[in-house]
Each structure stands twice: as C-alpha cells, then as structure tokens.
Amino acid sequence: VLSFGVDHLLLNGLSVDVGRDAQGRLTLAGLPIASEDRSSNPLTEWLFNQPRLHLRHGQLWWIEAGQEPEEWLKALDVEMNNGLFQHRVSLRATPAQSEMGNRFQVVGRFKEPLFTGRAADPSTGKGDV
C-alpha cells in the first residue's frame, strides 16, 4: 500500500501544550493522548508512524483544566526515531524554574511484537527508559 509522508519532520521553536482536561484525561495540544477504551488513538498512531520527528528549542507548557498555563520545560529537544517494530525517544530539557533542577535527559527504547498492526499501543510492547 502506498502512503505519503515525510522522512524527517523538524519542528524548531515550537511551544507544546500538555495538560489535563476537566474529565482528568491527559492531552497534547488539546487532543487526548490515550483513548477511553485503550483502542487506537489517531494522535499517538501518527506520532509513532513518523520515521523521524525532531522538536528543537521548544517549550512545554502544562495546562490544568480551569487554570492558567504554566511553563514547565524550556530548551526542549525531543527526537523520535521509529523503525519497523522499534522506537527510540530522547528528551532533553531544562526545567523552567531553577528550583526544579538542572538540564536533564531521558531516553527510551521500545519494541513491539510482530503483526500487531498498532504501533502506538503500549500494552503490547516492551522497552526500557
């Protein structure tokens, strides 16, 4: 099956909103990160099906339902490399408030079983952070 897309998506200086809506669901840019019934989620399916996604020099804002946005991370660099049945995610950032600590890095490597057909279903994969 033919599909159209890009090999490497680079987002420079993007401000990312992550939060919790009034029902307690986690959101990314206002879209639910996980579905109610743990079935396929269009946002996570799209993210995990991009060959290479790189966010450089970004910011992460936390938005709690009914409250003002709060900057959590600055100098945010996220790199996702997705291959056949495996994913690598690297996040480097500096906390927005100095009392929260210094710059840090988190790296994750994940594998999914063959023939599940669902790259974004964490219940079927294994990995390390």
N, C-alpha and C positions, 0 to 999 in steps of 0.2 A: 504494500500500500504506500503510495506517495504521500508525503506530508511536507509542508512548507514551514520553514522556521529559520532561525539564525544559529550559527555555530557558537558564537560568543556574544553575550549581551553584557555590555559595560554601562553601569549607571554611576555617574560621577556627581557627588554633592547632593544626593537625594536625602530628603527628610522622611523617615519611616515612622508611621504611627502604628503602635501596638497597644492593645487595651483590652478592657473587659466591658461588655455591654450590660444593659440592665438585667438580662437573664443570666449573667455570670459566664457567658461564652467568651473565649479569647478571640480577638480579631486582629487582622493585619490589614491596614488601610481600610478599615470599616467592614471587611469581609470575614466571615467566620473561618477560623483556621481548621477546625475539625467539625465534621457534620454530627448531627444529633445521634444518628444510628450507626456511626463509625463506618458508613459506606464511603464510596468515592467522593472526594471533595475537589471541585474544579480548580481552586487556588493551589492546593498542595500538589495535585496531579500536574498542573502546568509547571510549577517550580521544579519538581523532581524529574521532569521530562526535558528540561533545557540542558543541552550538553555542557555549557559553561556559563555561569552567571556570576558577575563580579560587581559588587557595590563598593565604591571607593570614596573616602572622605565624606561619609554620611553622618546623619544624626538619628538617634532613636528617641522617640517621644512616647511616654506612657499616658494613655487616656483612660481614666476610670470613669464609668458612666456617671454623668451629672457633675463632674469636676473639671477643673481647668487642666489642660495638658501639662505634663512635667517632663522636662528634658532629662533623660536617664544616661544616655551614652553619646559621646562626641568622638570625632576622628574614627568613625565606624568603618571598618573594612570587612566585608563578607565575601567569601569566594566559595561557590558550589561547583563541583565537577561531578557530573552524572554520566556514568557509563552503563554498559549492559549489565544489569543486575547489581551494580555497586554505586555508592555515592560517597563523596568526601565533602565535608563542610568545614570551613575555617572561619572563625570570627575573631577579629582583633578590635579592641575599643578602649577608650578612656572614659571612666565614669565622669558625668557632668559635674558632680560636686566632689571636690578634692577629698572631703572626709570619707568618701566611699571607697577610696583606694587609688591605686595606680593603674596604668595601662595593663591589659591582660589579653590572653589568647586562649581560645577554646577550639579544639579540633575534634571532629567526629568522623568515623569511617563506618559505613553501614553496607550490609549486603542483604539482598532479597532473594528468596527462593526462586527457582526456575518456574516459569509458566504461571505465575500468579496473575499477571496482567495488571497489577496495581502497584505502581512504583511508590505511591505515597501512603501506603497502608503500614503504619509502624507495627501493627500486631503480627505481621508475617515476617518481618526482617530481624536481623541480628546486627549488633555493632558495638563499637567502643567509643567513648568520649574521653 
